[in-house]
């Protein structure tokens, strides 16, 4: 008997028709001096890939491969440009961080760090929320996937809500999950290895000759973002935390004790992480980029005697995300080759205010509004180099503009704009109304924060 014909839902077919129609329309538009065949091909392939991901029409590996193979087959850019992402450290950094993240998960170190920070809060709800932020920040230094951090922290919050009888949509549950989002997604801006979009932005700076080290990034952009994250947690507590919340100290202590004494493998993992941190902080001495440090330390984990990683560790790695990161880096490389981003920036330059406050607000708005149509990763890939060019055209240091742009890429209004927010919302513990309310307030606070804190801080450091 032959295989049964697969049946597709009307919604699924409609999404495919929309995606192919939009792509075809872009291809059929008349060419101009700027809107050349190559630009049309770039926009069509990029749009199709983004729509496939946004509408979940296929496994993400498919649009990831489509981007690079499509650019090459349609001769949008030469092979050395299309596949140059694999010569960049960023995909390899992501791969290395996934292996280290898997090691932390398998040894139980991730949970131990999270529960230890929570235990220090002594069960007080507000202190517990700030402890969650600290745990998220610490883990973000080694786990570049904010999605992985969101999954872990939200899972911990589910366990906490169940143990403390915090019902879905209760103030405690809402606050806990919003803080989990800040601690997993926004906290990724504290370290340059904390988020994929951040890695892309930093990678572009480095490719263009602007030195960024693990330490210099933390001092310049990590410190203000850590303060902004703390403010966001405080705002979440003010907006949603109940006046009197039951102490969760007994439950957290029970979970922490259930982990048992620190194991031999956990001790080895801690040593591995300490060496990784030392290598990251001494980049000026050994000159190895963070990507190569993470890959090297991942290799060390497989050595006899170390035995922190095995076939199971490799099997748990999300290789799709590695290809997706390479694909998004390719978007930026091909866009740069075709000079698309700079053309857009040049078009809006006449409308950009001449004062520093106005410039930064405009940069923030580009990221905030861009998030509604593109992922932070795609935004970082397509607009980092144009942002650098914008800074140079205005006589400013590229560092300040790029760092403000990175911050803007984490601001949103609706959960669908960022996968991490959608994942947090999907746990069913918080309403859409409360999600939008908090995200809107957070975005407004971020704009104000850039004006009254970040600009003076950057001036103090001499990067403005």
C-alpha positions in Angstrom: 0.0 0.0 0.0 1.2 3.4 -0.8 1.7 6.1 1.8 -1.4 8.2 2.7 -1.4 11.6 1.2 -0.6 14.2 3.9 -3.4 16.6 4.6 -2.6 20.3 5.3 -4.8 22.7 7.2 -6.3 25.7 5.3 -4.3 28.0 7.6 -1.0 26.3 6.7 -1.7 26.5 3.0 -2.8 30.1 3.3 0.5 31.0 5.0 2.5 29.3 2.2 0.5 31.2 -0.5 1.1 34.5 1.3 4.8 33.8 1.6 5.3 32.8 -2.0 3.1 35.7 -3.3 5.1 38.3 -1.3 8.4 36.8 -2.6 7.1 36.7 -6.2 6.0 40.4 -6.0 9.4 41.4 -4.8 11.0 39.6 -7.7 8.6 41.2 -10.2 9.1 44.8 -9.1 10.8 46.9 -11.8 14.5 47.5 -11.4 16.0 50.9 -10.7 19.5 52.3 -10.2 19.4 51.1 -6.6 16.8 48.4 -6.7 18.9 46.1 -8.9 18.4 42.4 -9.6 20.8 41.6 -6.7 18.9 43.8 -4.3 15.6 42.3 -5.4 17.0 38.8 -4.9 18.4 39.6 -1.5 15.1 41.1 -0.3 13.0 38.3 -1.8 15.1 35.4 -0.3 15.4 37.2 3.1 11.7 37.9 3.2 10.8 34.3 2.3 13.1 32.9 4.9 11.8 35.3 7.6 8.2 34.5 6.7 8.9 30.8 6.9 10.3 31.2 10.4 7.6 33.6 11.6 4.8 31.4 10.3 6.5 28.2 11.3 6.2 26.7 7.8 9.2 24.5 8.2 11.9 23.5 10.6 14.2 26.5 11.1 17.1 24.7 9.5 15.3 25.0 6.2 15.1 28.9 6.0 18.6 29.0 7.6 20.0 27.0 4.6 17.8 28.8 2.2 19.4 32.1 3.0 22.9 31.1 2.1 22.2 28.7 -0.7 19.6 31.0 -2.2 21.9 34.0 -2.2 24.6 31.9 -4.0 22.3 30.2 -6.5 20.6 33.5 -7.6 24.1 35.2 -7.7 23.0 37.9 -5.3 26.6 38.0 -4.0 29.8 36.0 -4.6 30.6 32.8 -2.7 33.2 34.4 -0.5 30.6 36.8 0.8 27.7 34.4 1.1 29.7 31.8 3.1 32.0 34.3 4.9 29.9 33.8 8.1 31.7 30.5 8.7 35.0 32.4 8.8 33.5 34.6 11.6 34.0 33.5 15.3 30.3 33.9 16.1 28.8 30.6 14.9 31.6 28.8 16.6 31.1 30.8 19.8 27.5 29.8 19.8 28.4 26.1 19.2 31.0 26.3 22.1 28.5 28.0 24.4 25.9 25.3 23.6 28.3 22.6 24.6 29.3 24.4 27.8 25.6 25.0 28.5 24.9 21.3 28.1 27.7 20.5 30.5 26.2 22.9 33.1 22.8 21.3 32.6 24.0 17.7 32.7 26.1 18.2 35.9 23.3 20.2 37.6 25.5 23.3 37.9 22.9 25.6 36.3 20.2 24.6 38.7 22.6 24.8 41.7 23.6 28.4 40.7 19.9 29.4 40.3 18.7 27.8 43.5 21.8 29.1 45.4 21.0 32.7 44.4 17.3 32.2 45.3 18.3 30.7 48.7 20.3 33.8 49.5 17.0 35.7 49.1 15.7 33.9 52.2 12.3 33.3 50.7 11.4 37.1 50.5 9.5 37.6 47.3 11.2 40.8 46.2 14.6 39.5 47.1 13.9 36.3 45.3 13.1 38.3 42.1 16.5 40.1 42.3 18.2 36.8 43.1 16.7 35.4 39.9 18.2 38.3 38.0 21.6 37.7 39.4 21.3 34.0 38.5 20.3 34.9 34.9 23.2 37.3 34.6 25.8 34.8 35.8 24.5 32.1 33.5 24.4 34.4 30.6 28.1 34.8 30.6 28.4 31.2 29.4 25.1 30.4 27.7 24.7 32.7 24.7 21.2 31.3 23.9 18.7 33.5 25.7 16.1 31.0 24.6 17.8 28.3 26.7 18.0 30.6 29.7 14.3 31.5 29.3 13.3 27.9 29.2 15.3 27.1 32.3 14.2 30.1 34.4 10.6 29.8 33.4 10.6 26.1 34.3 12.0 27.1 37.7 9.3 29.7 38.1 6.6 27.1 37.2 8.0 24.9 40.0 8.0 27.8 42.4 4.4 28.8 41.6 3.2 25.2 42.0 4.9 24.8 45.3 3.7 28.1 46.7 0.2 27.8 45.1 0.7 30.9 43.0 -2.2 30.6 40.5 -1.9 31.5 36.8 -2.6 35.3 36.3 -2.0 36.0 40.0 0.2 38.9 40.8 2.9 36.6 42.1 2.9 34.5 38.9 2.8 37.5 36.6 5.7 39.2 38.4 7.8 35.9 38.6 7.5 35.3 34.8 8.2 38.9 33.8 11.3 38.8 36.0 12.3 35.5 34.4 12.1 37.1 31.0 14.2 40.1 32.1 16.7 37.7 33.8 17.0 35.5 30.7 16.7 37.9 27.8 17.6 41.5 28.9 20.3 40.2 31.1 22.0 38.9 28.0 23.2 42.4 27.3 25.5 42.5 30.4 28.2 40.3 28.8 29.1 40.3 25.1 28.7 36.5 25.1 25.2 36.7 26.6 23.1 37.0 23.5 23.3 36.1 19.8 22.3 39.6 18.6 25.0 41.1 20.9 27.5 38.7 19.4 26.6 39.8 15.9 26.9 43.5 16.7 30.2 43.0 18.4 31.4 40.8 15.6 30.7 43.6 13.1 32.6 46.1 15.2 35.6 43.8 15.3 35.5 43.0 11.6 35.6 46.7 10.9 38.7 47.2 13.1 37.0 48.4 16.3 38.4 46.4 19.2 36.0 45.0 21.7 37.1 42.6 24.5 35.0 40.8 27.1 36.1 43.2 29.7 35.8 46.4 27.7 32.2 45.5 26.6 31.2 44.9 30.2 32.6 48.2 31.4 31.1 50.2 28.6 27.8 48.5 27.9 27.4 45.8 30.5 27.3 48.0 33.6 24.5 50.4 32.4 22.5 47.4 31.1 22.8 45.7 34.5 21.4 48.8 36.1 18.6 49.0 33.6 17.7 45.3 34.3 17.6 46.0 38.0 15.3 48.9 37.4 13.0 46.7 35.2 12.8 44.1 38.0 12.0 46.9 40.5 9.2 48.1 38.1 7.8 44.6 37.7 7.6 44.4 41.5 5.9 47.8 41.8 3.4 46.9 39.0 2.5 43.4 40.0 4.0 42.1 43.3 1.5 41.6 46.1 2.0 43.6 49.3 2.3 40.3 51.2 3.7 37.2 49.5 4.2 33.9 51.2 7.8 33.0 52.0 9.2 30.4 49.6 12.4 29.8 51.6 11.4 26.3 52.7 10.6 25.1 49.2 13.8 26.6 47.7 15.9 25.1 50.5 14.3 21.8 49.9 15.1 21.9 46.2 18.6 23.0 46.8 19.3 20.3 49.3 17.8 17.7 46.9 20.7 18.5 44.6 22.9 16.9 47.2 26.6 17.7 47.9 28.4 19.3 45.0 29.6 16.5 42.8 33.0 15.8 41.4 31.8 16.7 37.9 30.3 20.0 39.1 33.7 20.9 40.6 35.3 20.1 37.3 32.7 22.2 35.5 33.3 25.1 37.9 37.1 24.9 37.2 36.3 24.8 33.4 34.2 27.9 33.8 36.8 29.7 35.9 39.5 29.0 33.2 37.0 30.2 30.6 36.4 33.5 32.5 40.2 34.0 32.9 40.8 33.5 29.2 37.9 35.9 28.4 39.2 38.6 30.7 42.8 38.3 29.4 41.9 38.5 25.8 44.3 41.5 25.4 47.2 39.2 26.3 46.5 36.1 24.3 44.6 37.8 21.4 42.1 34.9 21.0 38.6 36.0 20.3 35.8 34.7 22.7 34.6 32.3 20.0 37.9 30.4 19.9 38.1 30.4 23.7 34.6 28.7 24.0 35.4 26.2 21.2 38.8 25.3 22.8 37.3 24.9 26.3 34.5 22.7 24.8 37.2 20.5 23.3 39.0 20.3 26.7 35.7 19.0 28.2 36.0 15.9 26.0 39.6 15.0 27.1 40.3 11.8 29.1 40.4 12.7 32.7 38.1 15.7 32.3 35.2 13.7 30.9 32.6 16.4 31.2 31.2 15.9 27.7 30.4 12.9 25.6 28.1 11.8 22.7 25.1 12.7 24.7 26.4 16.2 25.2 26.9 16.7 21.4 23.4 15.2 20.7 21.8 17.8 23.0 23.4 20.7 21.0 20.9 22.8 19.0 22.8 22.7 15.7 19.9 24.4 14.0 20.6 27.6 16.0 24.3 27.4 14.9 23.2 27.4 11.3 20.6 30.1 12.0 23.2 32.3 13.5 25.5 31.8 10.5 22.6 32.6 8.3 21.8 35.9 10.1 25.4 36.9 10.0 25.2 36.2 6.2 22.2 38.6 6.0 24.4 41.3 7.4 27.4 40.4 5.2 25.4 40.3 2.0 23.5 43.5 2.9 26.8 45.2 3.5 28.1 43.9 0.1 25.0 45.4 -1.6 25.2 48.6 0.5 21.5 48.3 1.5 21.8 49.3 5.1 23.9 52.4 4.3 21.3 53.4 1.6 18.6 53.3 4.3 20.6 55.2 6.8 21.5 57.8 4.1 17.8 58.2 3.4 16.9 59.0 7.0 20.0 61.1 7.8 18.3 64.4 6.8 15.6 63.7 9.4 17.9 62.8 12.3 18.3 65.6 14.9 21.7 67.2 15.2 21.8 66.9 19.0 23.1 63.8 20.9 19.8 63.1 22.6 17.8 63.3 19.4 20.3 61.0 17.6 20.1 58.4 20.4 16.3 58.5 20.5 16.3 58.0 16.7 18.6 55.0 17.0 16.4 53.5 19.7 13.3 54.0 17.6 14.9 52.2 14.7 15.5 49.2 16.9 12.1 49.3 18.7 10.1 49.7 15.5 12.3 47.3 13.6 11.6 44.6 16.2 8.0 44.6 15.1 9.0 43.4 11.6 12.3 41.6 12.2 13.9 39.5 14.9 16.7 41.1 17.1 19.2 38.8 15.3 18.1 40.0 11.9 18.1 43.6 13.0 21.6 43.2 14.4 22.8 41.6 11.1 21.3 44.1 8.8 21.8 47.4 10.7 25.0 47.2 12.7 27.3 48.3 10.0 24.9 51.1 8.8 24.8 52.3 12.5 28.6 52.4 12.5 28.5 54.5 9.3 25.8 56.7 10.8 28.1 57.4 13.8 31.0 58.2 11.5 28.9 60.5 9.4 27.8 62.4 12.5 31.3 62.5 13.9 30.6 60.2 16.8 32.3 57.1 18.1 30.7 53.9 16.7 30.8 52.2 20.1 28.1 54.4 21.7 25.7 54.2 18.8 26.1 50.4 18.4 25.6 49.8 22.1 22.5 52.0 22.2 21.2 50.1 19.2 21.9 46.7 20.9 19.8 47.9 23.8 17.0 48.9 21.5 16.9 45.4 19.9 15.6 44.1 23.3 12.7 46.5 23.5 9.2 45.4 22.4 5.5 45.8 22.9 4.1 42.4 21.9 5.3 38.9 22.8 5.5 37.8 19.2 8.4 40.3 18.5 11.0 38.2 20.3 10.9 34.4 20.6 12.0 34.5 24.3 8.9 36.7 25.1 6.7 34.3 23.2 8.1 31.3 25.1 7.6 33.1 28.4 4.0 34.0 27.5 3.3 30.4 26.2 3.6 29.0 29.8 0.1 30.4 30.3 0.9 32.2 33.6 0.4 35.7 32.4 -2.2 37.5 30.4 -1.6 39.3 27.1 -2.9 42.6 28.6 -0.3 42.4 31.5 2.5 41.3 29.1 1.9 44.3 26.8 1.5 46.7 29.7 4.9 45.7 31.2 6.7 45.6 27.9 5.4 49.0 27.0 6.5 50.5 30.3 9.9 48.8 30.0 10.4 50.2 26.5 9.6 53.8 27.7 11.9 53.4 30.7 14.7 52.2 28.4 14.3 55.3 26.2 14.4 57.6 29.3 17.3 55.6 30.7 19.4 56.0 27.6 18.8 59.8 27.7 19.5 60.4 31.4 22.0 57.6 32.2 23.6 56.1 29.2 24.6 59.3 27.3 26.3 60.9 30.4 28.0 57.5 31.2 29.3 57.2 27.6 30.5 60.8 27.8 32.3 60.0 31.1 34.0 57.1 29.4 34.9 59.1 26.3 33.0 57.1 23.8 30.6 60.0 23.0 
